[in-house]
Amino acid sequence: MIQFGAGNPGALKWTLLPIKLIELIAGLDEMNAFGPYVTRKSLWDYFGKAFSVDLSGAEKALSQMKTRKIELAIFSKELRESVLRREGVLNPTLQYAQNQLFTRTLFAKSTR
């Protein structure tokens, strides 16, 4: 049985880089996955506790990525590529253009 939070033997632990969890949460927030009244701050807090990850600097990290024009949505891109590769439909010719469009669309809205 999956349990919530650190200290529980059955708790889920995020094993990827924290920035990938930040990107996932930002994407869910962008899509209003939890409704329009849930703040990104509350998502940072919830997911940080649920997966035992320190996300106290998440908003700053996301802002720096946007300011520095560091490629956003790396986690989403890797997830998409993993699924496409598994299904045998990854097209390297279109990959760059598709990723650029996906990234711009995902983070087009201003920070809430």
WOHU-V355527 format. One record per run of one state. SS is the DSSP state (A for helix, B for strand, O for the rest). FROM is the first residue (numbers start at 1). TO is the last residue. If there is no record, write none. Layout:
ss | from | to
SS | FROM | TO
SS | FROM | TO
//
This chain:
ss | from | to
O | 1 | 2
B | 3 | 3
O | 4 | 10
B | 11 | 11
O | 12 | 17
A | 18 | 30
O | 31 | 39
A | 40 | 51
O | 52 | 57
A | 58 | 67
O | 68 | 73
A | 74 | 87
O | 88 | 91
A | 92 | 106
O | 107 | 112
//
